[in-house]
Amino acid sequence: MELARRADLLDPATIAALGRIEVVARWVVDGFLTGLHRSPRKGFSVEFAEHRPYQPGDEPRTLDWKIAARSDRLVVKQFEEETNLRATIILDVSRSMAWTGDKARLTKLAYAERLAAALALLLLRQRDAVGLIRFDAEVRTAIAPRARVGQWKRLVASLDDPGAGRATRAGAAFAQAGHLVPRRGLIVLISDLLLEPEDVLGPVRALRRAGHQVTVLQVLDPAERDLGASAGEALFVDPESERTVPASVADVRAAYRATVEQALGEWREQLARAGATHVVVGTDAPFGVPLRRAFAARQQLP
């Protein structure tokens, strides 16, 4: 069956075990694009930047016929502003993201990194310029949006940079995103949102006032929403503050579930009022699920 072979519909841990991040992202995007209608939107040209190999679907008017005549090789002229929009992915790499409730699942960070790589590749294939910001207690990476051929490799390479600081400060990352995307664009935050609401809501409102589309993908491990059937005493540890709380799982399970659902509801309502799209993504969900939500936000831009 065709759907069964699509990597974007497979178990994330299974597909991640088959290769490096860039390999996984390519498989995921190739599967995602199967059956997806090509965007009718076209880029525009301002200043010549470089050549790139011709790809099926490129308009003949963009071919450099002089090079074709000299070398019998088809290349396309690409321009600095040949893009539909500028997008920036903001990735939370704080210590709370490096957690999983089951060794058979990816950590939140591993899932988020592969999701970010796939989303970047998807946007680049749609002729959008893409940048990346990684943050924990500080901004670790800030790559300006570009639509050039080598941009995706640069983004993927940055995922190996240090991170996992204890604190999480999203305000600086959002401010950096605003500087990198001066005109209307798409901002995608990938985080578990274990941070103060105003660190997110204030910057989101500012970005919306500037005309940006904002999508927040809240990555959670299934064990964070449901403590499961385990019983007995447990020691709950905050990975960032290292605060510990001993408790009986049976005694706190119902209250825990209610508290988590309330927190998710509050994020959804507050982000909606701020003008952002909020999507909860489980680390056991196929990568195609959050890609569709994030890509839908891109399609809404005029």
N, C-alpha and C positions, 0 to 999 in steps of 0.2 A: 504493500500500500504506500502511495506517495507520501502521505502525511507522516507515516512512521519513520521515514528516512530523513525528515527535516530536523536538523540539529537544534533549531530554535524551539522545538516541541519536546526535546528529550530532557531527562533528568539532569539538572545542572552539574551535579557532582560526577555523573557518568561522562558527560561530554567534556568536562574540564580535565578529566583524567587521561584524555586521549591526546593532549598536546599542550604546547605553550599558549600563553594568552593570545598572541597574535593569530595563531592557528585556529584556536577555538572561536575567536571573534569572526574570522573569515567564514568558518562553517556556519555559525549562527546567522550571520547576515545573508549568506547565500540562501539559506533555508527560508529566512524571513522574506526575502525578495521574491521567492517563488510564488507566483500568483498575485503579487502586489503590483498594481498599475503604476507605471512610471509617471512621476510628477510632470504635469504639462508646463510647469513654470520654467522659464529660461533665465540664464544668467545675463549679465551685461558687461561690457568691456570699457575700461578706462585707460589702463596703461599696460603695455606688454610686459610679461614677467618671465615666461619660459615656455618651452615646448614639452609636450607629453605625448606618449604613443596614442595613436588613434584607437578608439573603442567603438564597437558596433552601437549605432544610435547617435553618434556625434554628427552634427550638421556639417555637410560638405563645405559650407562657406568658411568654417574654422580651420580647414586643412591648409597647411603651408605647402603650396604646390611647387615652389622653388626647390625645397628640400626633397620633395618627392621625385622631381625630375633629376636631381643630382645623385641621389642615393637609392632610388627605388624603395623608399621607406616612407610610410604614412605617419605624419605627426600632426598634432593639433596645436595651434597657437593658443596659449592660455594667458589670461590677463590678471593683473593684480586684484581687480575687483570683479572677476568673473565668478559671481556667486549669488545665490538667491538671498541669503541672509548670513549673519554672523551668529554663531552659537558658542556658548561656553559651558562646559560641564564642570561643576564644582563637586569634588569628591572628598568626603570626610574620611580621613585616615587615622583618626584617634584610636586610643587603645580599646575602647568599647566595641569598635568595629571588628577587632581581631578575635572574635568569639564565636563559638558554635555550641549548640546544645547536644550535638551528636557527631562523633568522629566520622560518620558516613556522609555528613553534609559539609559543604563549603563553609568557611567562616563568612561572616557578613562582609568583611573586607575583600576576601577572594571573590565572592559573588559580585560585589560592587565593581571591582576592577575589571572583570570580564564584561560586565554590563556596560561600563563606561567605554571600553575599547570597542565593543560592538556598536554602540550608539554613535561613537565618533566615526567609525567606518561607514555606517549607514548614511549619516549626514554628508560625509565627504563624497560618497557615491551619488548623492543627489545634488552635487555642485554647491553645497553649503560650506562656508568656512567654519572651522571648529577649533576651539582652544580648550585648555584644561587648567584648572586650579585645584591643587591638593592642599588640605589644611588639617591641622590638629590644634595645638595651642598657638600655632603661627602658620602663615602661608608657606608651605613647603615647595610648591611648584606653581609657576604662573607662565603659561604658554599662550601667547596671543593667538586669536583665531586666524587661520590661514586655510586656503583651499589648494595649496600646492601639493605636488606628488609626494614629497617626503614627509608631509605633516603627520600622517597617521603613525609612521614609524617613530617619529619624535615623541608623539603622545604616549605610545605604548612603552617606549624606553623609559619614560619618566615614572612609570608605575613602579619601577624598582628602586626609586629614591627612598631615603629614610622617612619614617613617619612614626605612628603609634605613640604620640605624646599623650600624657594623661589628661590634660585639659582639652576642651573643645571650644574654639571661638570662631563662630561662623561670620561674625560681622566684618572682619578684615577680608575674608574671602569674597563676600558679596561686594564689598567696596572695590576690590581688585577687579572683579568681573565687570562692574560698571565702567571702570576705566578702560578695560580691554574691548568692550563692546560699546562704542560711543553712540552708534545709531541703533534704531529698533532692531532687536534680535531675540534670540531664545536663550534662556538661562535654565539649566537643569541641575538641581541639587540632588546628590545621591548620598544619603545619610541615614543613620538609625534615629536621628532627632533626639538623642539623649543629651540635650542642651537646653539652655534657657529660651523660652518662646520669643522674647523680645530680641534675642540675638539673631533670630530668623525673620520675625514678622516686620520689624522696622526696616531692615534692608530690602525685604520683598516689596513693601509698599513704595519705597524709593525707586526701585527698579520698574515697578508698574507705572509710576508717575512718569518715568522716562520713556514709556512705551514698550518695554520689553515684555515678552511672554515668559512666565515663570512656571516651571513644573518641578514639584518636589517628589522624589521617589524615596519613600521611607522603607529602608531595608530592615527586615526583622527575621530572626530565627524563629521557627515554629515554637520552640520551647519558651520563647519570650511571651507568647500569647497564651500558652496553656502549660501549666506545670506538669501535665501528664498524670499517669497513674502511680507514680512513685510515692512511697510513704516513708514515715520515719522522720528523724531529725535531719535538718540540712543547714548549712552555713551559706548565706547569701552574701556575695562579695561584689561591691561596686568596683569594676576594673580601673576606673579613673581616679576615684578618691581613696580606694582601698578600704572603705568603710565596710564592716561586716555586721550582719544581723542574723543570729541563730533563730530558727523557727521550725515548727513541725509543719511539713508540707500539707498534711491533711487539714490542719487548722487554718491555713492561710490560702488554700487553693481557690476557693470561691471568691474571697475578697480580692485576691490577686487578679483573677480573670476580670472581675468587674472594674478594678482600677485601671487595668491595661486598656480595656475597651473604652472606658471614659476618657483616658488620655488620648487615644487615637481619635475619638470623636471630637475632642477639643481641638486637636491639631487640624482636623479636616475643616471644622467650622471657622477657625481663626484664619487659616490659610485661604479659605474661600472668600472671607470678608476682605482679606488683603489683596485678592485678585489672582491667587495662584491655584494651580491644579495640584491636588494631593492624591498620591496613589501609594497604598501599602503593598509592599512586595515581599513575599516570603522567600527565603533562600532555597526552598524546595520547589519554587515555581519555575517552569521553563523560561528561558531568557526572552522568548517571543512575547510573553505577557507584558512586562514593563516596556519593551521596545515599542509595542503598539500604542501604549499610552503616551510615551514621550514623543513618538513620531506624529501622533495625532495633534499634539500641541504645535509642532512645527508646521503641519498642514493648515492650521488655523490662521497663521500669519498672512497678511495681505501681500 
